[in-house]
Amino acid sequence: MNILVKAPHMSVTDAIRDRIEGKVSKLQRFYDNVQTIEVVLDKEAEKFKVEIIVTARRRNTFVASHHDDDMYACMDHCLDKISQQLRRHKDKVRDHQGPPHDQVAL
């Protein structure tokens, strides 16, 4: 799994980068087929913007973004949004499959 952290209009400290990589690496427990995670940090008009783009197998792309005054709160809200999307997708894929062979009625 590749993790990319981009900040085009601001500098990223090591503390922010470590926190992002630590939290984003946990997204794989919601959906196993995650290939790349791109985190874009930006500052627009005294507000921070965080955008997380997750690319999974079979061309599945999930995007979440959030604006807030606090960078850490913005990251947490964005992570909640993307984890919810991944959880829903995993449930959808799992429920789409048929029942196990031992439960098939004859």
N, C-alpha and C positions, 0 to 999 in steps of 0.2 A: 504494500500500500504506500503510495507516494503522497506526501503532504507538502503543499506549496503555500507559503505565506507571502502575500504581496501587499505593499503599502505605497501606492504611487505618490501621494502628497504629504507623507509624514514619515518619520523614522520610527522603527520598531525596536524597543529595548529587548534585552535578553529575557527579562522577566515576562513580558507580554508574549514573546515567541514561545517560551517554555510552557506557559499556561495554555496557549492555544494548542500546541502540539500534544500536550498531555490530555486535554479534554477531547480533542478531535480524534485521537487514536482510540478512544472508547466507542466511537460510532460503529466500529466493526461488530460489536456484540448485538446490535440491532439488525444488521443485515450483513451476511457473510461475504457477499460478492462485491464489496467496495474495492475499487481499483485506485482511484485518485481522489484526493480532497484538496480543493483550492480555497484558501481563505483570503479575502480581499478586505483590507482595512483602509478606511478613508475618513477624512474630516471635512465636513461641509457646513459652513456657516455656524461655527461653534457647536456643532453636533457631530458625533461620531457615527459612522455607518460601517456595519460589518455584513459581509455577504459570504456565504458558504456555498460552494458548488461541489456536489458529490457526484462522481461518475462511477457507475457500477457496470457489471457485465451486461451484455445484450443491449447496449446503447441506452441504458436507463440513466437519466440525469435528474438530480434533485437540487433545487435552489431555494435558499432561505436568506432573507435580508432583514435587518432591523436598524432603526435610527434611535439614538438615545444620547443624553448628555454625558453619561458615564461609560467609559470604554468596556469595563469589566461586566457591567450589567447588560450592555449591548451584546457582548459575546455570549453570555448565558442565555439570553432570550433567543438568540439566533440558533444556538445549539439545541434548545428545546424544540424549536420549530423543525429543524432538520431531522432530529431524532424521531419526532412524531411522524414525519413523512416516511422515513425508513421503516418504522414499525408498521405503519399502515400497508406499505408495499409488501413487506414480508408476510403479513397476514393474508393479503390478497393472493399472493403467489401460493402460499401454503393451502389456503381454502380452495383454490382452483383445482388442485390435484384431487384425484379420486380417493375413496376410502382405502385403508390398508387391506391386503389380501385376506387376512384372517377374519375380517369383519364382513366380508361379502356374503350375503344370504343366497342360498341356492334354491 
